Amino acid sequence: MMEIPATLMRGGTSKCWVFSRAALEQIGAPIDDILLRLYGSPDERQIDGIGGGTSTTSKAVILSPSGRDDADVDYSFAQVGLADGRVDWSSNCGNCSAAIAPYALHAGWVVPRGERTAVRIFNTNTGQTIVAEVPTPGGVFSEVGDARIAGVPYAGLEVVLWFVDPAGRTTGSLLPSGNAAEEIAGVPVTLIDAGAPVVVVEASGLSLTGHESPAEIDARPELLARIDAIRREGAVRMGMAATPAEARKAVPKFAIVSPPSADDHNFGVTMMSMGKAHPALAITGSVALSLAAAAPGTVVHRVASPRVAETVAMRTPSGVISTRLGQHGGSPAVGIGRSARRLADASLALPTEQLSHHTSELFEETLLVS
């Protein structure tokens, strides 16, 4: 048994365990194997691990001080599967991104500067630069805050995330197929890559109103199968997979958009996360939807009203979320306000004898060398 230091944090509407890369690499075993055993996967309940049994609570953030000139922190995101026994490194989590600056300031990796401190984050999954701005009044970092966001009942520390030059980070193009809109299985779709690759469909194309709850969507296996088939074909057209069967489960993401039902938002959206409806909104997905709303001819642009300008307001199952189209450091950027909170510092017990046979051999060799 080994003890692994970790910090549990809420970032936006997700919870993630935050690990130091150095601490994980010292174990001498593949990180995938370590995470699967710590989280208790494969198991839908993750009953013998630290995972929360849902896609929004089975996430890992791995950090290290950056050696890059343009970043303060290097950040790798891992989506730990529940039942499939896999760790997906193919995408970033925008909500978990909100936890990084508070963690780095608390750990002393970044020194507060002025009334607001900007922490430059390099996401290794996508090559995306994210600038997180945190209040540091009088040059002092405090974890207490009064920022409120949809989907979280309590206030937390304000974190403003800027996704800098986000278009085409995964596929190389904002519209990977070259089309603003096209059809998959008779359903109009937009394939867009910004923040994360997303397959976007209009609710009516799936015979939905856009007001269905996540539980109502999840209760329809035939709908989930149809959504996944469209998503997988989208992956092929975006150049992310050779065949639909080879498409990853985490990306591309899938979003269902609908016309506004009130004057406080431009359009409605329900996103899918690891095969189920997201209770709020994937923030990397919101970046893609924001740019899609501003791009003529896309499914989002067609349903959005009024036409978006600087601010994009989206109705989600948890409330309205707004993003801002602008610039940061002279580059195009999408900004969004989040909140975050450190929940616990912990020592996690890792039963090394229960790792895979190959991993156990590596671990034994590490002990002999040390």
N, C-alpha and C positions, 0 to 999 in steps of 0.2 A: 504494500500500500504506500502511495506517495501523496503528499499534500501539495495542492496546486493553488497558489494565490489567485484570486479573481475578485472582480467588483461587479455587482449586479446594478444595472442602471436602467432607468426608463429614458428612452429617447423618443420624443413625439408620442405616437400611439403604439410603440413597440417596447418590449423589454429585451435586454441583451446582457449576456455576461461578457465582461471586458477582460481580456487577458493581455499580459505583456508577451510579445513574441519571444523575447529572451527566455522567459520562464518556461514556455512550452517547448522551445528548442532544446533546453537543457535535459529534458526527459529522455531524448534519444530515440523517439518513436515517431512514426508518421502522425502528423497533426490530425488527419481525418480519423484515425483510430482512437486517438485521445479524446476528441470531441464526441464521437459516437458513444463511447463508454461513459464519459462524464454526463452526457445528456440523457442517457438511458435509452438510446435508440439501437435497433429498431423496436419500437413499441408505440402504438398510438397514444397511450397514456404517459409514456416516459416515466413510469412509476418508480423505477430504480435509478433515477437520474435527476438532473437539475432542470431539464426541459419542462416547459409548461403545457405540453400536449396540444399546442396550436402553432400554426406557422408564424404568428406574430410574437410568440414567446419561446421559440426554438431557434434563437439566433446567437451567433458568436461574433464578437469584435476583437480583432487581434491588432495591437498597436505597438509602435516603436518610435522613438525619436528619429526624425528623418535626417538623412545625410544629403538630401537634395537642397540646392540653393533656393528653390522656390517653394519649399514646404517646411513646416515645423514638425509634422507628425505623418508617418506612413500608416495607412489604415487598410486592413484586409477584412472583408466581410464574408462570413460563412453561414449559409442557411442549412441547418442540421435537419435532415429528413426525419419524419416520425416513423413511418412503417417500412420505408424502402432501404434503410441502412446506408444512406448515402449523404455525403456532404457536398453541397453545391456552392462553387466559388465563382459562378459565371456572372453574377450581378452584384450591385451594391444595394444597401438599404438606406434610403434617405432619412427615415425616422431615426435609425440607430446612429446616423451621422451626427445627429444633434447631441449625442452623449460624449462625443470625442473631445471637444474643447473644454467642457467642464472637467472631464477626467484629466486632461493634460495640465490644466491649471491647478487642480487639486494635488496632482502628483508632483508638481514643481517642474514639469518639463517645459512649460511656457511661463514667462514672467509677465504679470499684468502690466499693461502700458496705457496710461491715460484713462479717460472715462469709459471707453469701450475698447476691449482688446480683440484684435482679429487673429484667429488661429488658422494658419494655412494647412490644409489637409490634402494629402495625396492618396487617392483611392487606388490601390493596386489592381483591383478587379477590372476596372474600366479605364484606368489612366486619367480619371477625372480629377480636376482640382476643385476643391470646395473651400470656401472661406467662411468660417464660422465666427460671427461677432457676438461677444458676450459682454454684458454690463460689468464694468469694474470701477465703480465710482471712487474717485480719489486715488485711483491706481491700486485698489484693493479688491481681491476676488472674494465674493460671498456666494455660497451655494443657495441662499434664500432668494426667492423671486416671486413675483405676483402675476406672471404671464399665464394666460389661460388659452387653451386650444380645444377645438371640437374633438370629442372622443376621450377626453381625460377629465375626470371630475374635480381634480385638485389643481391649484396653481403650482407653477414651478419656475425655475430659472429661465429667463428669456434667452433663446438662441436664434439668431437670424442666419440662415444658411444661404450662401450664394453659390450656385452651380455655374462655374465659369466656362464659357464656350462649350456648352454641353452637347451640341449636335454631332451625331455620328460617332460617338465614343466607342461603340461596340462594332458597328458595321462599316463605318467610314463615311456615312451619308445620313442626312436628316431623313430623307425618303429613300430607303435602301432599294426599293423595287423601281424607283424612278417615277412612280405614280402618286399623285395626291390622294386618289381613291381608286379602288378596283373591287372585284368581287371574288369571294371564296365561297364555294358551295351555294351560290346564289345570294349571298349576303354581302352588301356593300361594306368595305373595310378600308381603313387607312393603316398603313404600316409605317411607323415612325420610330426614329432612334434619337432620343435626347434624354440624358439622365439614365434612361434604360430603354431597351427596345420594347415597343408596345404594339399589339394588334388592337385596333380600336374599331368597334362596331356600334351602329345605332341600335338602341333598344328595340325599335319596331322591327328591325331585320330579324330579330330572334323571337318575335311575337310577344315582346315584353313592353311594359309601360315605362320602365325606368324607376318606378316607385316600389318595386318588390324589395323586401328586406333580405339581408344575407341569408337568414334561416330559410326563407321561402325559396331562394335560388338553390341553396344546398340540398333542399328536400326533393329536388327534381333530377334524378340521376341521368335521365335522357337528355336534359338540357346541359348538364355538366359535360356529358360525353360529346355533345355537339360543339360546345364551346372549345373543348380541348382539341377536337379535330380541326376546327378553324385555326386555332392558335398554332398547332403543329404545322399546318400547311403554310401559315404565315412565316414560321421560322425558316422553311425551305425557301420561300420567295425573298426573304431578307438575307439569304446566304448564310444562315446560322446553322443549318443542318442539311445533310444531303438528302435525307428522306424524312417524312413526318415521324416515323418511329424513332429516329435518332434525336429529335428535338428534346432539349432539356426541360425539366419540369418548372424551373424557376423563371426562365426567360425563353422567348419573349413573354412579357406580361400581357394581360388581356384586360381591356376596359370596355364597359358598356355605357354609352352616353345617351342622353335624352334632352329634349328641349327644356328650358327653364319653366318652373311652376310658380315662381314669385320673382319680385324685382330685386332680390338680394343676391342673385347669382346669374351667371351667364349660361350655365348648362348643368345638368345632373350627371353623376358618374358613379358607377359601381365597378370596382376593380376585383379581379380574381387574384388569389395568392395561393400558390401550391395546390391548385385544383379546387379551392373553395372561395366563396365570396369574402372579400376583405371587410372587416367591420368599420373601417374608416377609409384611409387612402394611402397607398404606397407613395411616398414623397418623390422618389425618382420617377414614378409614373406621372405624378402631377407636373413635373418638368416637361415631359413629353407632351402631355395634354395641353399645357400652356402654349407651347410652340405650335402645336397642331391647330389650336384655336385661332392663332394669328396667321395661319397659312391658307390662302384661298384654295378652295377645291377639296379640302379634307372633310371627312365625316364630321369632325368636331366643329369646324368652321361653319358647316351647313346648319347645325342645330343650335349653335351659340346665338344668344340674343341678349342685349345688343352686341354688336361686333366688338371684340375685345380691343383695348388700346394698351394702356400701361399695366392695368390690373386685371387679373383673370380670377373670377370667383366661381367655385365649383361646389355644387350641393352633393354631399356624400351621405352615407347612411348614418353618420355621427354628427352631421352639421356642415356648415359652409366653411370651406377652406379657400384662402386667397393666396395667389402668387403675384409676383411683380416682374414684369419684363423690363430689363434695363441693362446697365453695364457695370462692370467692376474691373478697375484697373485698365480701362480702355478696351476690354473685351466684352462681347455680348454675354449676358448672364441672366439667370432666373433666380429670384430671391423668394424665400418663404420663411415665415416666422414659426418657430417651434418652441417647445419648452422641454426641459430635461430635469432629472433628479437622480442623485446617487441614492440607491436604496440600501445597499449593504456591502461591506467588505468581508470577504470570506476566505476560508481555507477549504478547498474541495478535495475530498478523499478519492483518489484514483486507484482502483484495484488493478494493478498492472498485470497480475496473473490471469485476468479475464480479458486481456487484449488478444488480438489475433496471434496465432502461433509465430508468424513472421515478426510481429511487433515485439512479442515476448523475447525472441532471440536477440533482437536489436537492443532491448532494454538490458538484458543480461550482459551483452557485450559492453554497453555503456558503464555498467557497474564495475566490470573487471578492469576497464581502462582507467576509471576514476579511482 
